Amino acid sequence: MKRPKSVLRETPWQGQEFPNIEDDTVGFTFDPLRPIPHDSLLKMAKFLWEWGQEKDSHVRLCGEEGVDTSHDFFVRLLSKNGWLDDTNIDMGLYLVRERQKRYPNLVGSDWTIVDTLFQKYAAIDLKHMRLYGGKDDRPHSRALVKMVNGELHKWSKPWMSVKKVFLPYNCVRQKHWVTLALDLTTCEIFVYDSKLDLCRTQTLIKALQPVAKLIPMLLKEAGYVGGCPLRTTEWPVNRVTDVPQQVGGSNVKLVQLCADAIHLFRLKLAIDLLQGCCSI
């Protein structure tokens, strides 16, 4: 039997316009703990419950050319201590890039973000180089070069126009996400880890050696020209130690935030994705 064709489902906010405050950010203070409007929570809860009763339907996030997403995407996102997979991480980063585009005065413009494809393609590319000595055509290197030139991810910037590049990195053995910051002015890699006791620093640095070796080669292939001399050998990896740490399973206790705020952030992310906007 043929599998029924998945039906595109509209969200309660389909076609609704949201105000853009890009030109009115003087004196604006970003409040990460700002409460979610009650009616938005009710709309989302009703929508997700009704969606869960259906079969073979999906929602398209972030516009007509966006990503088709299943109900399970939101189940993972909204489950307390639930594991976030590549699609959850990537959609969150998409909104961060869109927020940077819309509110550069608030969040700055000298950085960019790539998504989880970087780690996947880098692993394949490095394996190919080891097998064939780097002489054969490497299809995944072309995608990596496009990332450097800001051509692959929506709203991403060319690395030549920024000072730092942030990317998510999954420590596979520990099933744990960390953030890598590539400093293009000092040619170093900084690791931001919310669970420092999960593995030793030397173990983490060793796991990141392939990326540290790939970055200078990738920049050369992309024709990168920066404001500072480029390190052509393996980049040093530095683990940042004063990073807010996880409390229990997956909640992060920041200086001014309680651990329970992570669930609020997940709720905000879910609503932002369903609304198709990046509210601040």
C-alpha positions as CSV (number, residue, x, y, z in Angstrom):
1,M,0.0,0.0,0.0
2,K,1.1,3.5,-0.8
3,R,1.8,5.7,2.2
4,P,-0.7,8.7,2.4
5,K,0.8,12.0,1.2
6,S,1.6,14.3,4.1
7,V,-0.7,17.3,4.3
8,L,0.6,20.8,4.9
9,R,-1.1,22.3,8.0
10,E,-1.5,26.0,8.7
11,T,-0.6,27.5,12.1
12,P,-2.9,29.9,14.0
13,W,-0.5,32.7,13.0
14,Q,-0.5,32.0,9.3
15,G,-0.5,35.2,7.3
16,Q,-0.4,37.4,10.4
17,E,2.0,40.4,10.3
18,F,4.2,41.3,13.2
19,P,5.7,44.7,13.9
20,N,9.4,45.3,13.1
21,I,11.2,47.5,15.6
22,E,14.5,47.6,13.8
23,D,14.3,51.4,13.4
24,D,13.2,51.9,17.0
25,T,15.9,50.2,19.1
26,V,17.4,53.3,20.9
27,G,17.2,52.7,24.6
28,F,15.6,49.3,24.1
29,T,16.5,46.6,26.7
30,F,16.3,43.0,25.8
31,D,14.6,41.0,28.5
32,P,15.1,37.2,28.1
33,L,12.6,36.5,30.9
34,R,9.8,38.6,29.4
35,P,6.6,36.5,29.9
36,I,4.9,34.9,26.9
37,P,1.4,36.4,26.2
38,H,-1.2,34.1,27.7
39,D,-3.2,33.9,24.4
40,S,-0.1,32.8,22.5
41,L,0.4,29.9,25.0
42,L,-3.3,28.9,24.6
43,K,-3.1,29.1,20.8
44,M,0.0,26.9,20.7
45,A,-1.3,24.3,23.2
46,K,-4.6,24.0,21.3
47,F,-2.8,23.8,17.9
48,L,-0.3,21.2,19.0
49,W,-3.0,19.0,20.7
50,E,-5.2,19.1,17.5
51,W,-2.2,18.4,15.3
52,G,-1.3,15.4,17.5
53,Q,-4.6,13.8,16.8
54,E,-3.9,13.8,13.0
55,K,-1.7,11.6,10.9
56,D,0.5,12.4,8.0
57,S,0.5,16.2,8.3
58,H,3.4,18.7,8.7
59,V,4.0,22.4,9.2
60,R,6.3,24.5,7.2
61,L,8.4,26.8,9.4
62,C,10.0,30.1,8.4
63,G,8.1,30.9,5.2
64,E,7.2,29.2,1.9
65,E,10.8,28.1,1.3
66,G,11.3,27.0,4.9
67,V,11.6,23.6,6.5
68,D,8.9,21.0,6.7
69,T,8.5,19.8,10.3
70,S,6.7,17.0,12.0
71,H,4.7,17.0,15.3
72,D,7.6,15.1,16.9
73,F,9.9,18.1,16.4
74,F,7.8,20.1,18.9
75,V,7.4,17.1,21.3
76,R,11.2,17.0,21.6
77,L,11.5,20.7,21.9
78,L,8.9,21.1,24.6
79,S,9.7,17.9,26.6
80,K,11.5,18.8,29.9
81,N,15.1,17.6,29.8
82,G,14.3,16.3,26.3
83,W,17.2,15.7,23.9
84,L,17.4,18.3,21.1
85,D,18.4,16.8,17.7
86,D,20.0,18.5,14.7
87,T,16.7,19.9,13.4
88,N,15.9,21.5,16.7
89,I,19.3,23.1,16.9
90,D,19.3,24.3,13.3
91,M,15.9,25.9,13.5
92,G,16.9,27.7,16.7
93,L,20.1,29.0,15.0
94,Y,18.1,30.1,11.9
95,L,16.0,32.4,14.2
96,V,19.3,33.7,15.8
97,R,20.6,34.6,12.3
98,E,17.3,36.2,11.4
99,R,17.3,38.2,14.6
100,Q,20.8,39.5,13.8
101,K,19.6,40.6,10.4
102,R,16.5,42.4,11.8
103,Y,18.1,43.9,14.9
104,P,21.8,44.5,14.2
105,N,21.9,47.4,16.6
106,L,20.9,45.2,19.4
107,V,22.9,42.0,18.8
108,G,25.9,43.3,16.8
109,S,27.0,42.5,13.2
110,D,30.6,41.2,13.5
111,W,29.7,37.5,13.9
112,T,27.8,34.8,12.0
113,I,26.5,31.3,12.7
114,V,26.6,28.0,10.7
115,D,24.4,25.1,11.6
116,T,25.0,21.4,12.2
117,L,25.8,20.7,8.5
118,F,29.3,22.0,9.1
119,Q,30.2,19.2,11.5
120,K,28.7,16.6,9.2
121,Y,30.4,17.8,6.1
122,A,33.7,18.4,7.8
123,A,33.7,14.8,9.1
124,I,33.0,13.3,5.6
125,D,35.6,15.7,4.0
126,L,38.3,14.7,6.5
127,K,37.6,11.0,6.1
128,H,37.8,11.5,2.3
129,M,41.2,13.3,2.6
130,R,42.6,10.5,4.7
131,L,41.5,7.8,2.3
132,Y,42.5,9.6,-0.9
133,G,45.2,11.9,0.2
134,G,43.1,14.9,-0.7
135,K,43.8,14.5,-4.4
136,D,40.4,13.4,-5.5
137,D,37.4,15.6,-6.0
138,R,35.8,16.3,-2.6
139,P,32.1,17.2,-3.1
140,H,31.6,18.1,0.5
141,S,34.4,20.6,0.5
142,R,32.4,22.7,-2.0
143,A,29.6,22.9,0.5
144,L,32.0,23.9,3.2
145,V,33.5,26.6,1.0
146,K,30.0,27.9,0.4
147,M,29.5,28.2,4.1
148,V,32.7,30.3,4.4
149,N,31.5,32.5,1.6
150,G,28.0,32.9,3.3
151,E,26.2,31.2,0.5
152,L,24.7,28.2,2.1
153,H,22.6,29.1,5.1
154,K,19.9,31.7,5.0
155,W,20.9,35.1,6.5
156,S,24.5,33.9,7.1
157,K,27.4,36.2,6.4
158,P,30.7,35.7,4.5
159,W,33.4,35.0,7.0
160,M,35.5,37.8,5.5
161,S,32.9,40.3,6.8
162,V,33.0,39.1,10.5
163,K,35.4,38.5,13.4
164,K,33.9,35.4,14.9
165,V,32.0,32.3,13.6
166,F,29.9,30.3,16.0
167,L,28.9,26.7,15.3
168,P,27.3,23.9,17.2
169,Y,29.3,20.7,17.8
170,N,28.0,17.4,19.0
171,C,30.4,15.4,21.2
172,V,29.0,12.1,19.9
173,R,30.4,9.8,22.7
174,Q,28.9,12.0,25.4
175,K,25.7,12.9,23.4
176,H,26.3,16.5,24.4
177,W,26.2,19.8,22.5
178,V,28.9,22.4,22.8
179,T,29.5,25.7,21.0
180,L,32.7,26.4,19.0
181,A,33.7,30.0,18.4
182,L,36.2,30.5,15.6
183,D,38.1,33.7,16.3
184,L,39.2,34.9,12.9
185,T,41.4,37.7,14.4
186,T,43.6,35.4,16.6
187,C,43.1,32.2,14.6
188,E,42.0,30.2,17.6
189,I,39.0,28.0,18.5
190,F,37.2,28.6,21.8
191,V,34.9,25.9,23.2
192,Y,31.9,26.9,25.3
193,D,30.7,23.8,27.3
194,S,27.8,23.8,29.7
195,K,29.0,20.6,31.4
196,L,32.7,20.8,32.0
197,D,32.8,17.6,34.1
198,L,31.5,15.4,31.3
199,C,34.9,14.9,29.8
200,R,38.5,16.0,30.4
201,T,39.8,19.0,28.6
202,Q,42.5,17.1,26.8
203,T,39.9,14.5,25.6
204,L,37.8,17.3,24.2
205,I,40.8,19.1,22.5
206,K,41.8,15.8,20.9
207,A,38.3,15.2,19.6
208,L,38.4,18.7,18.0
209,Q,41.8,18.2,16.3
210,P,40.3,17.3,12.9
211,V,38.3,20.6,12.9
212,A,41.4,22.5,14.0
213,K,43.3,21.1,11.1
214,L,40.5,21.6,8.6
215,I,39.8,25.3,9.3
216,P,43.1,26.7,7.8
217,M,42.8,24.5,4.7
218,L,39.1,25.4,4.2
219,L,39.8,29.2,4.5
220,K,42.6,28.9,1.9
221,E,40.3,27.0,-0.5
222,A,37.6,29.6,-0.1
223,G,40.1,32.4,-0.9
224,Y,39.6,34.0,2.5
225,V,41.2,37.4,3.0
226,G,40.9,38.8,6.5
227,G,42.1,41.8,8.4
228,C,44.8,39.8,10.2
229,P,47.5,37.3,9.0
230,L,46.0,33.9,8.7
231,R,47.4,30.9,10.6
232,T,48.1,28.2,8.1
233,T,48.7,25.4,10.5
234,E,46.4,23.7,13.0
235,W,44.5,26.2,15.1
236,P,44.9,25.9,18.9
237,V,41.7,24.8,20.8
238,N,40.9,26.6,24.1
239,R,38.3,25.4,26.5
240,V,36.6,28.4,28.2
241,T,36.2,27.5,31.9
242,D,33.9,30.3,33.2
243,V,30.9,29.1,31.3
244,P,27.5,28.8,33.2
245,Q,27.0,25.1,34.0
246,Q,24.0,22.8,33.7
247,V,22.0,22.0,36.8
248,G,20.7,18.4,36.8
249,G,19.7,17.1,33.3
250,S,19.6,20.0,30.9
251,N,18.8,23.3,32.7
252,V,21.4,26.0,32.6
253,K,21.7,28.3,35.6
254,L,22.9,31.7,34.3
255,V,24.0,34.6,36.5
256,Q,20.6,36.4,36.5
257,L,18.4,33.5,35.5
258,C,17.0,30.6,37.4
259,A,17.4,27.0,36.1
260,D,13.7,26.8,35.3
261,A,14.1,29.5,32.6
262,I,15.3,26.9,30.1
263,H,11.7,25.6,29.7
264,L,10.6,29.2,29.1
265,F,13.2,29.6,26.4
266,R,12.0,26.4,24.7
267,L,8.4,27.7,24.8
268,K,9.5,30.9,23.2
269,L,11.4,29.1,20.5
270,A,8.4,26.9,19.7
271,I,6.1,30.0,19.5
272,D,8.6,32.0,17.4
273,L,8.9,29.1,14.9
274,L,5.1,28.6,14.7
275,Q,4.6,32.4,14.3
276,G,7.3,32.6,11.7
277,C,9.0,35.6,13.4
278,C,11.8,36.3,15.8
279,S,10.4,38.4,18.6
280,I,12.6,40.0,21.1
